[in-house]
Amino acid sequence: MCIVYRAEVRIELKAGVADPKGANTKKALELLGFRGLKGVKTVHAFSIDLDAANDGEAKAQVDDMCKRLLVNPVIHAPRVTISKA
């Protein structure tokens, strides 16, 4: 029996990797008058609904998706959360 799971995948840049989009957004916010900004980082997020027998199988499938398509392991640090949809 399959259960529908929802995977939330949050992909951030690893520490030390330049984030020009985040830096430019921080500058623009400061030009608009926002103060006290310590940093702005870009994040990519995916919400994936999938059928799986259990949460372990769902996590394994999403981990494989990350390895094969969603994440560049040299610069990205993914965080995967699995829950029942």
C-alpha positions as CSV (number, residue, x, y, z in Angstrom):
1,M,0.0,0.0,0.0
2,C,1.4,3.4,-1.0
3,I,1.0,6.6,1.1
4,V,1.3,10.1,-0.4
5,Y,4.2,12.0,1.1
6,R,5.2,15.6,0.7
7,A,8.9,16.3,0.6
8,E,10.1,19.9,1.3
9,V,13.5,20.4,-0.2
10,R,15.4,23.5,0.8
11,I,18.6,24.1,-1.1
12,E,21.1,26.7,0.2
13,L,24.6,27.6,-0.9
14,K,27.4,26.1,1.2
15,A,29.4,28.4,3.5
16,G,32.0,30.3,1.5
17,V,30.2,30.1,-1.8
18,A,29.6,33.6,-3.3
19,D,25.9,34.7,-3.4
20,P,25.8,37.7,-5.7
21,K,22.0,37.7,-5.9
22,G,21.7,37.8,-2.2
23,A,24.3,40.5,-1.9
24,N,22.6,42.6,-4.6
25,T,19.2,42.1,-2.8
26,K,20.8,43.3,0.5
27,K,22.1,46.4,-1.2
28,A,18.8,47.2,-2.8
29,L,17.0,46.8,0.5
30,E,19.4,49.1,2.2
31,L,18.9,51.7,-0.6
32,L,15.2,51.4,0.1
33,G,15.9,52.4,3.7
34,F,15.9,49.1,5.5
35,R,18.6,49.1,8.2
36,G,20.2,46.5,10.4
37,L,20.4,43.8,7.7
38,K,23.1,41.3,8.7
39,G,22.8,39.3,5.4
40,V,20.5,38.1,2.7
41,K,20.9,34.7,1.2
42,T,19.1,33.1,-1.8
43,V,17.4,29.7,-1.2
44,H,15.7,27.4,-3.7
45,A,12.8,25.3,-2.5
46,F,10.8,22.5,-3.9
47,S,7.7,20.8,-2.7
48,I,7.4,17.3,-4.1
49,D,4.4,15.0,-3.6
50,L,5.1,11.3,-4.1
51,D,3.8,7.8,-3.4
52,A,6.0,5.6,-1.3
53,A,5.5,2.6,1.0
54,N,7.0,4.4,4.0
55,D,8.8,7.6,5.0
56,G,12.2,6.0,4.6
57,E,11.5,5.0,1.0
58,A,10.1,8.5,0.3
59,K,13.3,10.1,1.8
60,A,15.5,7.7,-0.3
61,Q,13.7,8.7,-3.5
62,V,14.0,12.4,-2.7
63,D,17.7,12.0,-1.8
64,D,18.2,10.4,-5.2
65,M,16.4,13.3,-6.9
66,C,18.7,15.7,-5.2
67,K,21.8,13.7,-6.2
68,R,20.7,13.3,-9.8
69,L,19.1,16.7,-10.6
70,L,18.3,19.2,-7.9
71,V,21.6,19.8,-6.2
72,N,25.1,20.6,-7.3
73,P,27.1,18.9,-4.4
74,V,30.0,21.2,-4.9
75,I,28.1,24.4,-4.0
76,H,24.7,23.3,-2.5
77,A,23.6,22.1,0.9
78,P,20.2,20.5,0.7
79,R,17.8,19.9,3.6
80,V,14.9,17.4,3.1
81,T,11.8,17.2,5.3
82,I,9.3,14.4,4.7
83,S,5.7,14.4,6.0
84,K,2.4,12.7,5.0
85,A,0.5,14.8,2.5
